[in-house]
Amino acid sequence: MADDSGHREPLNRERVLLAAVALADDAGLEAISMRKLAQALGVVPMALYKHVASKDELLNGMVDSVIGEIEPPQDGPDWLANVRRRILSARDVMLRHPWARRVLEAQSAPTPVVLAYTDSTIRMFLAGGLSADLVHHVMHTLGSRIFGFTQELHETSPAQAEELPPEVAQYMMATYPGIVAVAMSRPHDPGTVVGSGCDDRFEFEFGIDLLLAGVERLHRQGWRSADHDRDAASVI
């Protein structure tokens, strides 16, 4: 690719990854191939292999670039506000690059960039005074939420309920009254990408706030796991 003066901008790994991210944002992960990426950059496909050795390395590098857009970790004792802000920043980033979730989930092993992100998030908890024992279990519970996404519960929305044949709707109400009552309890967002109509951001923030409030309560109580106490006793 040449600039306005006709000079060709030198190809490097950063340019390759940024172009790949832009291509995936525009056309989806299925559009990513060495051939299409080379066309976007105005080079021959073999030129890419000087900077990424394989498609797997390309995909991992693309995710690393996306992770780099997430707000950096914040120091200080207010771990709850710091972690919450960073997780919501991660969610905003994942919404800009929806394909990145699939790549993260498919990784056979995390890259150093992903490991560094996870490590820095853990250190935000530790900086707030939480024990390593508590943080161990917190990270299991948060799971993919630290990267800004999670599997959401799919439900029947009011719109869907109205589309059901009357006999099916009656069966649902008689057999699963709890699901129907909850699904019909509030208006739904027709533009959602979560489930079948819930307000995406509200539901995500609600889950994070619920989890972090529980973590804070355990921290204040000086919570320790049974395994931690048992292991400590065996050393004595």
C-alpha positions as CSV (number, residue, x, y, z in Angstrom):
1,M,0.0,0.0,0.0
2,A,1.5,3.4,-1.0
3,D,0.9,6.8,0.6
4,D,0.0,10.0,-1.3
5,S,3.6,10.5,-2.4
6,G,3.7,7.1,-4.0
7,H,6.1,5.7,-1.4
8,R,5.1,2.2,-0.2
9,E,4.8,2.0,3.5
10,P,7.0,-0.8,4.8
11,L,5.2,-3.9,6.0
12,N,5.7,-4.9,9.6
13,R,3.9,-7.1,12.1
14,E,1.8,-4.3,13.6
15,R,0.5,-3.3,10.2
16,V,-0.4,-6.9,9.4
17,L,-2.3,-7.3,12.6
18,L,-4.1,-4.0,12.4
19,A,-5.2,-4.8,8.8
20,A,-6.4,-8.3,9.9
21,V,-8.4,-6.8,12.8
22,A,-10.0,-4.3,10.5
23,L,-10.8,-7.1,8.0
24,A,-12.4,-9.3,10.7
25,D,-14.4,-6.3,12.1
26,D,-15.7,-5.5,8.6
27,A,-16.4,-9.0,7.2
28,G,-16.2,-11.4,10.1
29,L,-13.7,-14.1,11.1
30,E,-14.5,-16.2,8.1
31,A,-13.0,-13.5,5.9
32,I,-9.6,-14.0,7.4
33,S,-7.1,-15.7,5.1
34,M,-3.6,-14.9,4.0
35,R,-4.8,-14.3,0.5
36,K,-7.5,-11.8,1.4
37,L,-5.3,-10.1,4.0
38,A,-2.5,-9.7,1.4
39,Q,-5.0,-8.2,-1.0
40,A,-6.0,-5.7,1.7
41,L,-2.4,-4.7,2.3
42,G,-1.5,-4.6,-1.4
43,V,1.2,-7.3,-1.1
44,V,1.7,-10.9,-2.2
45,P,0.7,-13.5,0.4
46,M,4.3,-14.8,0.9
47,A,5.2,-11.3,2.3
48,L,2.9,-11.9,5.3
49,Y,4.8,-15.0,6.4
50,K,7.8,-12.8,7.3
51,H,5.7,-11.4,10.1
52,V,3.2,-14.1,11.0
53,A,4.3,-17.7,10.5
54,S,0.8,-19.2,10.3
55,K,-2.9,-18.4,10.4
56,D,-3.0,-19.5,14.1
57,E,-0.2,-17.0,14.9
58,L,-2.1,-14.4,13.0
59,L,-5.3,-15.0,15.0
60,N,-3.4,-15.0,18.3
61,G,-1.8,-11.7,17.3
62,M,-5.1,-10.2,16.4
63,V,-6.5,-11.1,19.8
64,D,-3.4,-9.6,21.4
65,S,-4.1,-6.4,19.6
66,V,-7.7,-6.4,20.8
67,I,-6.6,-7.1,24.4
68,G,-4.3,-4.1,24.1
69,E,-7.3,-1.8,23.7
70,I,-8.7,-2.6,27.2
71,E,-8.1,0.0,29.9
72,P,-4.9,-0.6,31.7
73,P,-5.0,-1.8,35.3
74,Q,-5.5,0.8,38.0
75,D,-3.6,0.8,41.3
76,G,-5.1,1.6,44.6
77,P,-7.2,0.1,47.4
78,D,-10.6,0.6,45.7
79,W,-10.3,-2.7,44.0
80,L,-14.0,-3.1,43.4
81,A,-14.3,0.1,41.3
82,N,-11.0,-0.6,39.6
83,V,-11.9,-4.1,38.6
84,R,-15.5,-3.2,37.6
85,R,-14.3,-0.4,35.3
86,R,-11.7,-2.6,33.6
87,I,-14.2,-5.4,33.0
88,L,-16.7,-3.0,31.5
89,S,-13.9,-1.6,29.3
90,A,-13.2,-5.2,28.2
91,R,-16.8,-5.6,27.3
92,D,-16.8,-2.4,25.2
93,V,-13.7,-3.7,23.4
94,M,-15.3,-7.1,22.7
95,L,-18.4,-5.4,21.4
96,R,-16.2,-3.5,18.9
97,H,-14.5,-6.8,17.9
98,P,-17.2,-9.5,18.3
99,W,-15.1,-12.1,16.5
100,A,-12.4,-12.0,19.2
101,R,-14.4,-14.0,21.6
102,R,-14.4,-17.0,19.3
103,V,-10.6,-16.8,18.9
104,L,-10.1,-16.5,22.7
105,E,-12.3,-19.5,23.4
106,A,-10.5,-21.6,20.7
107,Q,-7.0,-20.9,21.9
108,S,-5.2,-24.1,23.0
109,A,-3.1,-22.0,25.3
110,P,-3.2,-18.3,26.3
111,T,-0.6,-16.0,24.7
112,P,1.8,-14.0,26.8
113,V,-0.4,-10.9,26.3
114,V,-3.5,-12.8,27.5
115,L,-1.6,-14.1,30.5
116,A,-0.3,-10.6,31.3
117,Y,-3.9,-9.3,31.2
118,T,-5.1,-12.0,33.5
119,D,-2.1,-11.5,35.8
120,S,-2.7,-7.7,36.0
121,T,-6.3,-8.2,36.8
122,I,-5.5,-10.6,39.6
123,R,-3.0,-8.1,41.0
124,M,-5.8,-5.5,41.2
125,F,-7.6,-7.8,43.6
126,L,-4.5,-8.4,45.6
127,A,-3.7,-4.7,45.7
128,G,-7.1,-4.2,47.4
129,G,-6.0,-6.5,50.2
130,L,-7.9,-9.7,49.1
131,S,-6.1,-12.9,50.0
132,A,-4.6,-15.1,47.3
133,D,-6.9,-17.9,48.5
134,L,-10.0,-15.8,47.9
135,V,-8.8,-14.4,44.6
136,H,-8.2,-18.0,43.4
137,H,-11.9,-18.8,43.7
138,V,-13.0,-15.3,42.5
139,M,-11.1,-15.9,39.2
140,H,-12.8,-19.3,38.8
141,T,-16.2,-17.6,39.3
142,L,-15.6,-14.6,37.1
143,G,-14.2,-16.8,34.3
144,S,-14.5,-15.2,30.9
145,R,-16.2,-12.1,32.4
146,I,-12.8,-10.6,33.0
147,F,-12.5,-10.5,29.2
148,G,-15.9,-8.8,28.9
149,F,-18.1,-11.7,27.9
150,T,-20.0,-14.6,29.3
151,Q,-22.5,-17.2,28.3
152,E,-26.0,-15.7,29.0
153,L,-29.1,-17.6,29.9
154,H,-31.5,-17.8,26.9
155,E,-35.1,-17.1,27.8
156,T,-38.5,-16.7,26.1
157,S,-39.3,-13.1,25.4
158,P,-42.8,-11.6,25.3
159,A,-42.4,-11.3,21.5
160,Q,-41.6,-14.9,21.2
161,A,-44.4,-15.9,23.5
162,E,-46.9,-14.1,21.3
163,E,-45.6,-15.9,18.3
164,L,-46.2,-19.4,19.8
165,P,-49.3,-21.3,18.9
166,P,-52.0,-21.0,21.6
167,E,-51.7,-24.6,22.7
168,V,-47.9,-24.3,23.0
169,A,-48.2,-21.1,25.0
170,Q,-50.7,-22.7,27.3
171,Y,-48.4,-25.7,27.8
172,M,-45.5,-23.4,28.6
173,M,-47.5,-21.4,31.1
174,A,-48.8,-24.6,32.8
175,T,-45.5,-26.6,32.7
176,Y,-42.9,-23.8,33.2
177,P,-44.7,-21.0,35.0
178,G,-41.6,-19.7,36.6
179,I,-39.8,-19.2,33.3
180,V,-42.9,-17.5,31.8
181,A,-43.4,-15.2,34.8
182,V,-39.8,-14.1,34.7
183,A,-39.6,-13.7,31.0
184,M,-42.8,-11.6,31.0
185,S,-41.8,-9.5,34.0
186,R,-40.3,-6.5,32.1
187,P,-40.0,-5.0,28.7
188,H,-37.2,-6.3,26.4
189,D,-34.8,-4.7,24.0
190,P,-35.5,-5.8,20.4
191,G,-31.9,-4.9,19.4
192,T,-30.2,-7.1,21.9
193,V,-27.5,-9.7,21.2
194,V,-28.0,-11.5,24.5
195,G,-30.6,-14.2,24.8
196,S,-33.8,-13.1,23.1
197,G,-34.3,-9.6,24.2
198,C,-32.8,-8.6,27.5
199,D,-30.9,-5.3,27.9
200,D,-27.3,-6.5,27.2
201,R,-25.3,-4.0,29.2
202,F,-27.7,-3.9,32.1
203,E,-27.7,-7.7,32.5
204,F,-23.9,-7.8,32.2
205,E,-23.4,-5.0,34.8
206,F,-25.9,-6.6,37.1
207,G,-24.0,-9.9,37.1
208,I,-20.7,-8.2,37.7
209,D,-22.1,-6.0,40.5
210,L,-23.7,-9.1,42.1
211,L,-20.4,-11.1,42.0
212,L,-18.2,-8.3,43.1
213,A,-20.5,-7.4,46.0
214,G,-20.3,-11.0,47.2
215,V,-16.5,-11.0,46.9
216,E,-16.3,-7.8,49.0
217,R,-18.5,-9.3,51.7
218,L,-16.3,-12.4,51.9
219,H,-13.2,-10.2,52.0
220,R,-14.6,-8.2,54.9
221,Q,-15.5,-11.4,56.7
222,G,-11.9,-12.7,56.3
223,W,-13.1,-15.7,54.3
224,R,-10.8,-18.6,53.8
225,S,-11.5,-21.8,51.8
226,A,-11.6,-25.2,53.6
227,D,-8.8,-26.4,51.3
228,H,-6.6,-23.5,52.4
229,D,-7.1,-24.3,56.1
230,R,-6.6,-28.0,55.6
231,D,-3.4,-27.4,53.6
232,A,-2.1,-24.9,56.3
233,A,-2.8,-27.4,59.0
234,S,-0.9,-30.2,57.2
235,V,2.3,-28.0,57.1
236,I,2.3,-27.5,60.9
